[in-house]
């Protein structure tokens, strides 16, 4: 079994995961979940994600349901090189999204 991504491309978090996986040549099986039709609220999808939210990632028996963790797991499939870039960003800017480092960083 390979990586399965349960996504609806109308959702911005789903699109970001889809774009990242495609641009980094990460092999995955795209499982389309139509939010407008309520497919995320079916019993079938509940077996994938008990929270009934997308995006969701399934890798064998392992399942993730929160978009930041799905993106992080997808990044790990690419390799660990993305972590060094994140480390350099944190050193320069701290852990805030503003241009000023946070106090204590």
C-alpha positions in Angstrom: 0.0 0.0 0.0 1.2 3.5 -0.8 0.4 6.9 0.4 -3.2 7.9 0.1 -4.3 11.6 0.3 -7.9 12.4 1.0 -8.5 15.9 -0.4 -11.0 18.3 -1.9 -9.1 20.8 -4.0 -11.7 23.5 -3.1 -10.0 23.6 0.3 -6.9 25.7 0.6 -5.1 23.4 3.1 -5.8 20.5 0.7 -4.5 22.4 -2.3 -1.3 23.2 -0.5 -0.6 19.5 0.3 -1.6 18.5 -3.2 0.7 21.1 -4.8 3.6 20.2 -2.5 3.3 16.5 -3.2 3.1 16.9 -6.9 5.9 19.4 -7.2 8.2 17.2 -5.2 7.3 14.0 -7.1 6.0 12.2 -4.0 3.9 9.3 -5.2 0.4 9.2 -3.8 -3.0 8.0 -4.5 -5.5 10.9 -4.8 -8.8 10.2 -3.0 -11.3 12.9 -3.9 -13.7 13.8 -1.1 -16.4 16.2 -2.2 -17.1 18.6 0.8 -20.0 20.2 -1.0 -21.8 16.8 -1.2 -21.0 15.9 2.4 -18.8 13.0 1.5 -16.6 13.8 4.5 -19.5 13.0 6.8 -20.1 9.4 5.6 -19.4 6.3 7.6 -16.9 5.2 5.0 -14.8 8.4 5.4 -15.3 8.2 9.2 -13.1 5.0 9.0 -10.3 7.1 7.5 -10.7 10.1 9.8 -12.9 10.0 12.9 -12.9 13.8 13.0 -14.5 13.8 9.5 -12.2 16.5 8.1 -9.9 16.9 5.2 -7.1 16.8 4.4 -6.4 13.3 5.7 -3.4 11.1 5.0 -3.3 7.3 5.1 -0.1 5.3 4.8 -0.9 1.6 5.4 -2.6 1.4 8.8 -1.2 4.9 9.8 -3.6 7.8 9.5 -3.2 11.6 10.1 -6.0 14.1 10.1 -4.8 17.6 10.8 -3.5 19.6 7.9 -0.2 20.8 9.4 0.7 17.2 10.3 -0.4 15.9 6.9 1.9 18.5 5.3 4.8 17.6 7.6 4.4 13.9 7.0 4.3 14.6 3.2 7.5 16.6 3.6 9.2 13.6 5.3 8.4 11.5 2.3 10.4 13.9 0.3 13.4 13.7 2.6 14.8 15.5 5.5 16.5 18.3 3.5 13.5 20.6 4.0 14.3 20.6 7.8 17.6 22.4 7.3 15.9 25.2 5.4 13.3 25.5 8.2 16.2 25.7 10.7 17.9 28.5 8.9 14.6 30.4 8.7 14.0 30.0 12.5 17.6 31.2 13.2 17.1 34.3 11.1 13.5 35.3 12.0 12.7 33.4 15.2 9.5 31.4 15.4 7.1 34.2 14.5 5.8 35.0 11.1 6.8 38.6 11.4 10.2 39.9 10.3 11.4 40.5 13.9 12.6 37.6 16.0 10.5 36.8 19.1 11.9 37.8 22.5 14.1 35.0 23.9 15.0 33.6 20.5 
